[in-house]
């Protein structure tokens, strides 16, 4: 018989070796990873819930709240209930949130790995929704109602495109470095000042310590570990009352144009339904009002009703666009101070030289809108003679025109503290080369003369307002700004904006004096502005009308102005799309200046506004 002892001994040795290895591995696992498992156990036993921090307020220059916080009831769902597809569907139906959005929110929450924290849906509950959750609690396991601070916009649509709104962090935002410390349910500024000053307005979250079991269910409340810190507040340069006047004046004059024959051509301009206006402090660049029409109710984004939100985004005439900084327009004849400044500064014309402005301009065959006879520089501005400025364009040349325009701040962003600002278009050499490649045409004198009267260039209303301010204040080009100061939760000013001169107009003082006299003449009898017919009692103003031509559309109306003419305090720019003329648009500036200077307009004056609506009521043109 074969002796089995050697095999048994071998098997025993192998078994002993394997056992020893297993014991060693187990011991090693226990010793080397003890700290890790201890930490995991403690993390499961003691966890900290985030406490949201109130967002800083946005106030006008007088302390009137434009964006604040209010308590609201919202849904909070405990783990693991928020993973339940059936519950997700019920809540989607109840809250009016798309199921895809609900599931995306859950997935983001799970990826964050903070299962022990409830999932909060930051949408205010209606009374009906609150009642359903209370009366049918068994259908919504793990769901509770919490009271949180949500954004509120007390003035509704006032300065909507300036203030902006908040929304939950989007997947695209979550990938950006600036949002690396954010969670998926956090509210983030999505537009306007809410977005530009996000990291000032956002507070620092607090922490609430709780004890949880291995299933991430809280078992004991251990109290606040870290107090939340509210965000900083913004005190703006905006004047809420002047902002309201500006918005209502835009709406009032548009309705007037849609119903009343134009004094120049007798037409009714029914398509005058969109525009913008900007009011600057001509001495500092502070924005006193910035209006874009039509507008929208900011509280739509608090209610988070998908149909309301979608309707706002898709509304005709793009109410979410801030036309004051984000739309580009031909300035028309409001540009003529650029051309005249270039001509005077280069010696291409003397202020007193007279040019016959009748019929056609022979070098190009272009005609004027009216015969004006012999005109000098001041008279040419007053009556807005195209033939005079065609000749100035020929004498100065396109390169000089473009270079002087840059000196007035055109073709570049102003640097205002808002996102979405356009820089405009100037036909410099590079632009003209691209244009020639696309069109197959060479640049001719006729195009230069078009630029001389404000065609083939594109500007924003904010650029126009800054341009008017610079002419009025003696040539200082200022950086416009909206935030006067940033204030911490204790009321201490931690940052104060100082006026900033970023350039000087490229014209000598004597040339600027001629331009200013011409702009004053525009508002006097014989001028093209409505101020020539309806002056402001006791206030001398200076301005310039512009009528910009667009293919297939009615002319756009443009007006720039400052007042008082001798020592300007404010500068105004107004653009109304398809308004027919700049003269009609100048009524908006009259309404604004009347309000600013406390002038009572007579009954029957187109610029006289109806009584101001109650705060919080919808502004004109609000998207619904």
Residue pairs with C-beta under 8 A, 6 or more apart in sequence:
44 212
44 213
44 214
44 216
45 211
45 212
46 209
46 210
46 211
46 212
46 222
47 116
47 117
47 209
47 210
47 211
47 212
47 216
48 207
48 208
48 209
48 210
48 225
48 226
49 116
49 117
49 118
49 207
49 208
49 209
49 210
50 117
50 183
50 205
50 206
50 207
50 208
51 205
51 206
51 207
51 208
51 224
51 226
51 227
51 228
52 148
52 149
52 205
52 228
53 202
53 203
53 204
53 205
53 206
53 228
53 229
53 230
53 231
54 69
54 149
54 203
54 228
54 230
54 231
55 69
55 149
55 151
55 166
55 187
55 201
55 202
55 203
55 230
55 231
56 200
56 201
56 202
56 203
56 230
56 231
56 232
56 233
56 234
56 487
56 489
57 65
57 67
57 68
57 69
57 233
57 234
58 65
58 66
58 67
58 68
58 163
58 193
58 194
58 201
58 233
58 234
58 236
59 65
59 66
59 233
59 234
59 235
59 236
60 66
60 235
60 236
60 238
60 239
60 240
60 243
61 235
61 236
61 237
61 238
61 239
61 484
62 239
62 240
63 235
64 155
64 240
65 154
66 153
66 154
66 155
66 158
66 159
66 163
66 236
66 238
66 240
67 151
67 152
67 153
67 163
67 193
67 194
67 298
68 151
68 152
68 153
68 154
69 149
69 150
69 151
69 152
70 149
70 150
70 152
71 147
71 148
71 149
71 150
72 124
72 125
72 147
72 148
72 149
72 150
73 124
73 125
73 130
73 145
73 146
73 147
74 120
74 121
74 122
74 123
74 124
74 125
74 145
74 146
74 147
74 148
74 150
75 91
75 95
75 120
75 121
75 123
75 125
75 133
75 143
75 144
75 145
75 146
76 118
76 119
76 120
76 121
76 143
76 144
76 145
76 146
77 87
77 91
77 118
77 119
77 120
77 121
77 142
77 143
77 144
78 118
78 142
78 143
78 144
78 217
79 115
79 116
79 117
79 118
79 119
79 142
79 216
79 217
80 115
80 142
80 215
80 216
81 87
81 141
81 142
81 143
82 88
82 106
82 109
82 118
82 119
82 142
83 106
83 110
84 141
84 142
85 103
87 140
87 141
87 142
87 143
88 99
88 102
88 103
88 106
89 99
90 139
90 140
91 97
91 102
91 121
91 140
91 143
92 98
92 99
92 101
92 102
94 129
94 132
94 133
95 121
95 123
95 125
95 129
96 305
96 306
97 121
97 123
97 304
97 306
98 306
104 171
105 119
105 121
105 168
105 184
105 185
106 119
108 171
108 174
108 184
109 119
109 184
109 185
112 183
112 184
114 183
115 216
116 210
116 212
116 216
116 217
116 218
118 144
118 146
119 185
120 146
120 148
120 185
121 185
122 148
122 150
122 168
122 185
122 187
122 304
123 303
123 304
124 150
124 302
124 303
125 133
125 145
130 145
133 140
133 143
133 145
134 145
137 143
150 187
150 302
151 165
151 166
151 187
151 301
151 302
152 299
152 302
153 160
153 163
153 165
153 297
153 298
153 299
153 302
154 615
154 616
155 240
155 615
155 616
156 297
156 298
156 299
156 616
156 617
156 618
156 619
156 622
157 295
157 296
157 297
157 298
157 618
157 619
157 622
158 240
158 243
158 244
158 247
158 619
159 238
159 240
159 243
159 290
159 291
160 192
160 295
160 296
160 297
160 298
160 319
160 619
161 191
161 192
161 290
161 292
161 295
161 320
161 321
161 322
161 323
161 324
162 192
162 193
162 238
162 290
162 322
162 418
162 482
163 192
163 193
163 194
163 298
164 189
164 190
164 191
164 192
164 193
164 194
164 195
164 196
164 298
165 189
165 190
165 191
165 192
165 194
165 298
165 300
165 301
165 302
166 187
166 188
166 189
166 190
166 194
166 301
167 187
167 188
167 190
167 301
168 184
168 185
168 186
168 187
168 188
169 179
169 182
169 183
169 184
169 185
169 186
169 188
170 188
173 179
173 182
173 188
174 182
174 184
178 199
179 188
182 188
188 195
188 198
188 202
189 195
189 196
189 197
189 198
189 201
190 301
191 320
191 419
191 420
192 322
192 418
192 419
193 234
193 236
193 417
193 418
193 482
193 483
194 201
195 419
196 417
196 418
196 419
197 234
197 417
197 483
197 486
200 231
200 232
200 234
200 486
201 231
201 232
201 233
201 234
202 231
203 228
203 229
203 230
203 231
203 489
204 228
204 229
205 228
206 224
206 225
206 226
206 227
206 228
206 229
207 224
207 225
207 226
208 221
208 223
208 224
208 225
209 222
209 223
209 224
209 225
210 218
210 219
210 220
210 221
210 222
211 218
211 219
211 220
211 221
211 222
212 218
212 219
213 219
229 489
230 489
231 489
232 486
232 487
232 488
232 489
232 494
233 486
233 487
233 488
233 489
234 483
234 485
234 486
234 487
235 483
235 484
235 485
235 486
235 487
236 482
236 483
236 484
237 281
237 286
237 287
237 288
237 481
237 482
237 483
237 484
238 287
238 288
238 289
238 290
238 482
239 288
239 289
241 595
241 612
242 279
242 288
242 289
242 592
242 595
242 596
243 288
243 289
243 290
243 291
244 612
244 619
245 289
245 591
245 592
245 595
245 609
245 612
246 277
246 279
246 289
246 290
246 291
246 588
246 592
247 291
247 293
247 295
247 619
247 620
248 591
248 609
248 610
248 612
248 619
248 620
249 277
249 587
249 588
249 591
249 592
249 607
249 609
250 275
250 276
250 277
250 291
250 293
250 574
250 576
250 588
250 620
251 293
251 619
251 620
251 621
252 591
252 606
252 607
252 609
252 610
252 620
253 272
253 576
253 579
253 584
253 585
253 587
253 588
253 591
253 606
253 607
254 272
254 273
254 275
254 293
254 576
254 579
256 584
256 587
256 606
257 268
257 269
257 272
257 576
257 579
257 580
257 584
258 268
258 269
258 270
258 272
258 273
259 268
260 268
260 606
261 267
261 268
262 268
262 269
262 580
262 581
262 584
263 583
263 584
264 580
264 581
264 583
265 580
265 581
267 580
269 554
269 578
269 579
269 580
269 584
271 553
271 554
271 577
271 578
272 554
272 557
272 576
272 577
272 578
272 579
272 580
273 294
273 317
273 577
273 578
274 293
274 294
274 317
274 323
274 576
274 577
275 292
275 293
275 323
275 574
275 575
275 576
275 577
275 579
275 585
276 290
276 291
276 292
276 293
276 322
276 323
276 324
276 327
276 461
276 574
276 575
277 289
277 290
277 291
277 324
277 461
277 572
277 573
277 574
277 575
277 588
277 589
277 592
278 287
278 289
278 290
278 291
278 324
278 461
278 462
278 464
278 465
278 572
278 573
279 287
279 288
279 289
279 290
279 465
279 570
279 571
279 572
279 592
279 596
280 286
280 287
280 288
280 465
280 466
280 468
280 469
280 478
280 480
280 570
280 571
280 572
281 287
281 288
281 469
281 569
281 570
282 468
282 469
282 472
282 473
282 562
282 568
282 569
282 570
282 571
283 473
283 499
283 568
283 569
284 478
284 499
285 466
285 469
285 478
285 479
285 480
285 481
285 499
285 500
286 480
286 481
286 484
286 499
287 416
287 480
287 481
287 482
288 570
288 596
289 592
290 322
290 324
290 325
290 462
290 482
291 324
292 321
292 322
292 323
292 324
293 323
293 620
293 621
294 315
294 317
294 319
294 620
294 621
294 622
294 623
295 319
295 619
295 620
295 621
295 622
295 623
296 312
296 315
296 319
296 320
296 622
296 623
297 618
297 622
297 623
297 624
300 308
300 309
300 312
301 309
308 624
311 623
311 624
312 319
312 320
312 623
313 320
315 623
319 621
319 622
319 623
321 327
322 418
322 420
323 461
323 575
324 460
324 461
324 462
325 414
325 416
325 418
325 420
325 421
325 422
325 460
325 461
325 462
326 420
326 421
326 422
326 460
327 422
327 460
327 461
327 575
328 422
328 424
328 425
328 458
328 459
328 460
329 458
329 459
329 460
329 461
329 548
329 556
329 558
329 575
329 577
330 454
330 455
330 456
330 457
330 458
330 459
330 548
330 549
330 550
330 556
331 454
331 457
331 459
331 464
331 546
331 548
331 558
332 453
332 454
332 455
332 545
332 546
332 547
332 548
332 549
332 555
332 556
332 558
332 582
333 384
333 386
333 389
333 453
333 454
333 544
333 545
333 546
333 547
333 558
333 582
334 454
334 464
334 544
334 545
334 546
334 558
334 559
334 560
334 582
335 453
335 454
335 457
335 459
335 546
336 380
336 381
336 384
336 389
336 452
336 453
336 454
336 544
337 381
337 467
337 471
337 515
337 518
337 519
337 544
338 401
338 404
338 405
338 408
338 410
338 467
339 389
339 392
339 393
339 396
339 401
339 452
339 453
340 377
340 380
340 381
340 389
340 392
340 511
340 514
340 515
340 518
341 404
341 408
341 505
341 506
341 507
341 511
341 512
341 515
342 348
342 392
342 396
342 400
342 401
342 404
342 507
343 349
343 392
343 395
343 396
344 351
344 377
344 507
344 508
344 510
344 511
344 514
344 515
345 404
345 506
345 507
345 508
345 511
346 396
346 400
348 392
348 395
348 396
349 377
349 392
349 395
351 376
351 377
351 378
351 511
351 514
352 376
352 377
353 376
353 377
354 374
354 375
354 376
355 374
355 375
355 376
355 380
355 385
355 387
355 388
355 391
356 373
356 374
356 387
357 368
357 371
357 372
357 373
357 374
357 375
357 380
357 385
357 386
357 387
357 388
358 368
358 371
358 372
358 373
358 387
359 367
359 368
359 371
359 387
360 366
360 367
360 368
361 367
361 368
361 386
361 387
361 390
361 391
361 449
363 390
363 394
363 445
363 449
364 390
364 445
364 446
364 449
365 446
366 386
366 387
366 390
366 446
366 449
367 386
368 385
368 386
368 387
369 384
369 386
369 547
370 383
372 379
372 380
372 383
372 385
372 387
372 388
375 383
375 385
375 388
377 514
377 518
378 514
378 517
378 518
378 521
379 385
379 518
379 521
380 388
380 389
380 518
381 515
381 518
381 519
381 521
381 522
381 544
382 518
382 521
382 522
382 524
382 526
382 527
382 528
383 526
383 527
383 528
384 522
384 528
384 544
384 545
386 453
389 449
389 452
389 453
390 449
390 452
390 453
392 452
393 401
393 448
393 449
393 451
393 452
393 453
394 445
394 448
394 449
394 452
396 404
396 452
397 448
398 427
398 432
398 443
398 447
398 448
398 451
399 428
399 429
401 448
401 451
401 452
402 411
402 426
402 427
402 428
402 451
403 506
404 506
404 507
405 411
405 426
405 457
406 412
406 426
407 503
407 505
407 506
408 467
408 470
408 477
408 505
408 506
409 463
409 466
409 467
409 470
409 477
409 502
409 503
410 424
410 426
410 457
410 459
410 463
410 467
411 423
411 424
411 425
411 426
411 428
412 423
412 424
413 421
413 422
413 423
414 421
414 462
414 463
414 466
414 479
414 480
415 479
415 480
415 502
416 462
416 479
416 480
416 481
416 482
417 481
417 482
417 483
418 482
421 460
421 462
422 460
424 457
424 458
424 459
424 460
424 463
425 431
425 457
425 458
426 457
427 435
427 443
427 447
427 451
427 456
427 457
432 443
435 441
435 443
436 442
436 443
447 456
450 456
451 457
454 546
454 548
454 558
455 548
455 549
461 573
461 574
461 575
462 480
462 573
464 558
464 560
464 573
464 575
465 480
465 560
465 571
465 572
465 573
466 477
466 478
466 480
466 571
467 560
467 573
468 543
468 560
468 561
468 562
468 571
468 572
468 573
469 478
469 562
469 568
469 571
470 476
470 477
470 478
470 505
471 505
471 512
471 515
471 516
471 519
471 542
471 562
472 516
472 542
472 562
472 565
472 568
472 571
473 568
474 509
474 512
475 504
475 505
475 507
475 509
475 512
476 501
476 504
476 505
477 501
477 502
477 503
477 504
477 505
478 499
478 500
478 501
478 502
479 499
479 500
479 501
479 502
481 497
481 500
483 497
484 496
484 497
485 493
485 495
485 496
485 497
486 493
486 494
486 495
487 493
487 494
488 494
505 512
507 515
516 542
516 565
519 542
519 543
519 544
519 561
519 562
519 565
520 540
520 541
520 542
520 565
521 527
522 528
522 529
522 531
522 532
522 542
522 543
522 544
522 545
523 529
523 531
523 532
523 535
523 540
523 541
523 542
523 543
523 561
523 565
524 532
525 532
526 532
528 545
528 582
528 583
529 543
529 544
529 545
529 559
529 561
529 582
529 583
529 586
530 583
530 584
530 586
530 587
530 590
530 606
530 607
531 541
531 543
531 561
531 586
531 589
531 590
534 590
534 601
534 605
534 606
534 607
535 541
536 563
536 590
536 593
536 594
536 597
536 599
537 599
538 597
538 599
539 563
539 564
539 593
539 597
539 599
540 563
540 564
540 565
540 566
541 561
541 562
541 563
541 564
541 565
541 593
542 561
542 562
542 563
542 565
542 568
543 559
543 560
543 561
543 562
543 586
543 589
544 559
544 560
544 561
544 582
545 557
545 558
545 559
545 581
545 582
545 583
545 585
545 586
546 557
546 558
546 559
546 560
546 582
547 555
547 556
547 557
547 558
547 580
547 581
547 582
548 555
548 556
548 557
548 558
549 555
550 556
553 577
553 578
554 578
554 579
554 580
555 578
555 579
555 580
555 581
556 575
556 576
556 577
556 578
556 579
557 574
557 575
557 576
557 579
557 580
557 581
557 582
557 583
557 584
557 585
558 573
558 574
558 575
558 582
558 585
559 572
559 573
559 574
559 582
559 585
559 586
559 588
559 589
560 571
560 572
560 573
560 574
561 571
561 572
561 573
561 586
561 589
561 593
562 568
562 570
562 571
562 572
563 569
563 570
563 593
563 597
569 596
570 592
570 593
570 596
572 589
572 592
572 593
574 585
574 586
574 588
574 589
575 585
576 584
576 585
576 588
579 585
587 606
587 607
588 607
590 601
590 605
590 607
591 601
591 607
591 608
591 609
593 599
594 600
594 601
594 607
595 609
601 607
601 608
602 608
613 619
618 624
